[in-house]
Amino acid sequence: MKKVSDVLIIGSGIAGLSFAIKIAESRPDLSVLILTKNAGEESNTARAQGGIAVVLNKLKDSFDQHIEDTMKAGKGQSNKKVVEMVVSQAPARLEELMEWGASFDKNNNGELALGLEGGHSQARIVHHRDLTGLEMETTLLKKVAVLPNISIQDHYFVTDLLTIEEKEQTKCIGVKAIDKNRNRLIAIQARIIFLATGGSGMIFRNTTNPSVATADGVAIANRAGAGIKDMDFIQFHPTALYEPDKHPLFLISEAVRGFGAYVVNKAGQRFLFKYDSRGELATRDIVSSAIVKELAESREEFVFLDCSHLYSKDFEKHFPTIVSYCNSVGIKPENELIPVVPAAHYQCGGIEVDSFARSSIKNLYASGECAYTGLHGANRLASNSLLEALVYSHQAFENVVKEIDHIELSGFGTFESETNEISHDSVSIERKLNRLNELMGYEAVQGTNKKFKESALKKLLQLKKEIEDEEKPSVAFYELKNMADVAILILEESISRFQSLSKNRKN
Ligand SMILES: Cc1cc2nc3c(=O)[nH]c(=O)nc-3n(C[C@H](O)[C@H](O)[C@H](O)COP(=O)(O)OP(=O)(O)OC[C@H]3O[C@@H](n4cnc5c(N)ncnc54)[C@H](O)[C@@H]3O)c2cc1C
């Protein structure tokens, strides 16, 4: 593999792949290299079920309503200008995806079928059954494969950014990565470096995220000195399928509640209207917090989703993956309740970027779940994240094609690229990961008990020290270290927000 590229992208989900396609098509003279740590399709993107939020039916819906729903879900902490930009670009970005070959469900009139999800005042979710993300991921990977100036290298794990100081500014000039097949550390040089490494769900005891979601991008950017924002705004999805000792948990999409499913307690009673007049269609933060309260009172471990009144061929057609997964673990949604718990689902904060996806480090961009754009505020509106990734990767593309001809490659000097041996993963890393997961539950992040948070943070700092003192460099070591570093950022930010809120209340 070449160790030099014009554009270097880390991550092969929707953010990285859509950016790669745009650059490669518009500038066939540039080389584009994508590094991804496992197989190309392993990503949060491939797991997305519900869909992508786009205002299409202008008779019933409007950009203004989508903007208002996003601002409301974000508890007023979203940046309105960003929300307006993302919402208004949605139809164009969807159109591009379809031109690249993605297909979405249609209604009987041959128009795109629009689903409803929590927090949306109108049906506006474009979907491909309950496999929307997989449809997008496969379409993008196919498109990338036919573009001659893109090279996609899987099983390359990026450990760090390479930076230099220039004119009192930090500039990114490449990355260090482990070639997992040869177990060696190498350096790769580029003019533009684009982080699209996804989320951080694996930090948490209960999560819907796949095993690649280990917070690498945020940890790497943080070590290099990039601005990081709002890491404590972790969204918990209310309805992950409860299976003891499973990590990650299988998601029962928001769209199932949008289709009419009820959330009920052990006695079969709906309880969400006690907390919000929208009941099952309230936003995720409200539904998750209501479930947590209900569980604390009842001392049960899970509540249930009731789909039995909805069951029809239509339900099966719309949610084939969910029905089939439930069946595989012995649950028949047509006449049995589905046990569910809240689980960490989405990282609203991340690497702070401007409206062109530029981070505070020169030539370093970030898009998708690893980035903080200001769209989601304190709580993401359902189905806004695939959209955000497409819009910010587009914005980055617009800027990169303008600037890249003025960016020179910077040499590394004498980086000993082929000499650093990497060890193999160890059992003690697994044990330390379990300790991390035990500390990072709903209570630590979203709870209101300051002492509990402080005690968790103290234990995390001790764990970080043990990781650094006792473990040898390996992929699992870097992932664990990244997760511990980011867990500390999450709790520190959560405690400091808690303190300033209490202070404001007193004044
Ligand atoms: C179960 C589930 C359902 C969801 N449903 C929806 C939905 O319906 N609608 C919606 O809008 N959003 C949904 N989301 C959220 C959405 O899928 C993600 O936010 C989005 O796909 C993130 O895309 P991304 O490109 O930023 O990251 P990802 O798709 O996660 O891609 C990250 C990539 O980076 C690679 N990577 C990470 N670290 C490194 C490293 N150190 N070195 C090299 N490569 C690395 C990974 O291997 C991966 O290829 C869902 C998420 C989950 C988990």
The ligand as an SDF file (V2000), in Angstrom:
LIG
                    3D

 53 58  0  0  0  0  0  0  0  0999 V2000
  -28.5530   -0.0250   15.7590 C   0  0  0  0  0  0  0  0  0  0  0  0
  -28.4970    1.3850   15.2100 C   0  0  0  0  0  0  0  0  0  0  0  0
  -29.5740    1.9090   14.5210 C   0  0  0  0  0  0  0  0  0  0  0  0
  -29.5300    3.2180   14.0090 C   0  0  0  0  0  0  0  0  0  0  0  0
  -30.5870    3.6930   13.2800 N   0  0  0  0  0  0  0  0  0  0  0  0
  -30.4950    4.9360   12.7260 C   0  0  0  0  0  0  0  0  0  0  0  0
  -31.5300    5.4290   11.8740 C   0  0  0  0  0  0  0  0  0  0  0  0
  -32.5030    4.7450   11.6090 O   0  0  0  0  0  0  0  0  0  0  0  0
  -31.3840    6.6790   11.3630 N   0  0  0  0  0  0  0  0  0  0  0  0
  -30.3070    7.4820   11.6200 C   0  0  0  0  0  0  0  0  0  0  0  0
  -30.2480    8.6200   11.1260 O   0  0  0  0  0  0  0  0  0  0  0  0
  -29.3120    7.0160   12.4120 N   0  0  0  0  0  0  0  0  0  0  0  0
  -29.3700    5.7690   12.9530 C   0  0  0  0  0  0  0  0  0  0  0  0
  -28.3470    5.3210   13.7360 N   0  0  0  0  0  0  0  0  0  0  0  0
  -27.1480    6.1560   13.9030 C   0  0  0  0  0  0  0  0  0  0  0  0
  -26.3270    6.1240   12.6080 C   0  0  0  0  0  0  0  0  0  0  0  0
  -26.3310    4.8220   12.0910 O   0  0  0  0  0  0  0  0  0  0  0  0
  -24.8920    6.5570   12.8420 C   0  0  0  0  0  0  0  0  0  0  0  0
  -24.8450    7.7390   13.5810 O   0  0  0  0  0  0  0  0  0  0  0  0
  -24.1780    6.7960   11.5160 C   0  0  0  0  0  0  0  0  0  0  0  0
  -24.3240    5.6580   10.7120 O   0  0  0  0  0  0  0  0  0  0  0  0
  -22.7190    7.0940   11.7600 C   0  0  0  0  0  0  0  0  0  0  0  0
  -22.0420    7.0610   10.5380 O   0  0  0  0  0  0  0  0  0  0  0  0
  -20.4890    7.3440   10.5150 P   0  0  0  0  0  0  0  0  0  0  0  0
  -20.0550    7.2350    9.1040 O   0  0  0  0  0  0  0  0  0  0  0  0
  -20.1930    8.5720   11.2620 O   0  0  0  0  0  0  0  0  0  0  0  0
  -19.8450    6.1570   11.4010 O   0  0  0  0  0  0  0  0  0  0  0  0
  -19.9200    4.5890   11.2290 P   0  0  0  0  0  0  0  0  0  0  0  0
  -20.9450    4.1780   10.2640 O   0  0  0  0  0  0  0  0  0  0  0  0
  -19.9780    3.9810   12.5750 O   0  0  0  0  0  0  0  0  0  0  0  0
  -18.4950    4.2580   10.5890 O   0  0  0  0  0  0  0  0  0  0  0  0
  -17.3180    4.4000   11.3540 C   0  0  0  0  0  0  0  0  0  0  0  0
  -16.2000    3.7190   10.6130 C   0  0  0  0  0  0  0  0  0  0  0  0
  -14.9400    4.0630   11.1880 O   0  0  0  0  0  0  0  0  0  0  0  0
  -14.1430    2.8970   11.3480 C   0  0  0  0  0  0  0  0  0  0  0  0
  -13.1900    3.1730   12.4220 N   0  0  0  0  0  0  0  0  0  0  0  0
  -13.4650    3.5510   13.7060 C   0  0  0  0  0  0  0  0  0  0  0  0
  -12.3160    3.7340   14.3810 N   0  0  0  0  0  0  0  0  0  0  0  0
  -11.2860    3.4930   13.5220 C   0  0  0  0  0  0  0  0  0  0  0  0
   -9.8730    3.4970   13.6400 C   0  0  0  0  0  0  0  0  0  0  0  0
   -9.2550    3.7790   14.7870 N   0  0  0  0  0  0  0  0  0  0  0  0
   -9.1330    3.1930   12.5410 N   0  0  0  0  0  0  0  0  0  0  0  0
   -9.7270    2.8650   11.3690 C   0  0  0  0  0  0  0  0  0  0  0  0
  -11.0800    2.8240   11.2080 N   0  0  0  0  0  0  0  0  0  0  0  0
  -11.8370    3.1360   12.2700 C   0  0  0  0  0  0  0  0  0  0  0  0
  -15.1720    1.8200   11.6590 C   0  0  0  0  0  0  0  0  0  0  0  0
  -14.6380    0.5550   11.4550 O   0  0  0  0  0  0  0  0  0  0  0  0
  -16.2600    2.1980   10.6580 C   0  0  0  0  0  0  0  0  0  0  0  0
  -15.9290    1.7440    9.3780 O   0  0  0  0  0  0  0  0  0  0  0  0
  -28.3780    4.0130   14.2410 C   0  0  0  0  0  0  0  0  0  0  0  0
  -27.2950    3.4830   14.9380 C   0  0  0  0  0  0  0  0  0  0  0  0
  -27.3380    2.1810   15.4160 C   0  0  0  0  0  0  0  0  0  0  0  0
  -26.1580    1.6310   16.1580 C   0  0  0  0  0  0  0  0  0  0  0  0
  1  2  1  0
  2  3  1  0
  2 52  2  0
  3  4  2  0
  4  5  1  0
  4 50  1  0
  5  6  2  0
  6  7  1  0
  6 13  1  0
  7  8  2  0
  7  9  1  0
  9 10  1  0
 10 11  2  0
 10 12  1  0
 12 13  2  0
 13 14  1  0
 14 15  1  0
 14 50  1  0
 15 16  1  0
 16 17  1  0
 16 18  1  0
 18 19  1  0
 18 20  1  0
 20 21  1  0
 20 22  1  0
 22 23  1  0
 23 24  1  0
 24 25  2  0
 24 26  1  0
 24 27  1  0
 27 28  1  0
 28 29  2  0
 28 30  1  0
 28 31  1  0
 31 32  1  0
 32 33  1  0
 33 34  1  0
 33 48  1  0
 34 35  1  0
 35 36  1  0
 35 46  1  0
 36 37  1  0
 36 45  1  0
 37 38  2  0
 38 39  1  0
 39 40  1  0
 39 45  2  0
 40 41  1  0
 40 42  2  0
 42 43  1  0
 43 44  2  0
 44 45  1  0
 46 47  1  0
 46 48  1  0
 48 49  1  0
 50 51  2  0
 51 52  1  0
 52 53  1  0
M  END
$$$$
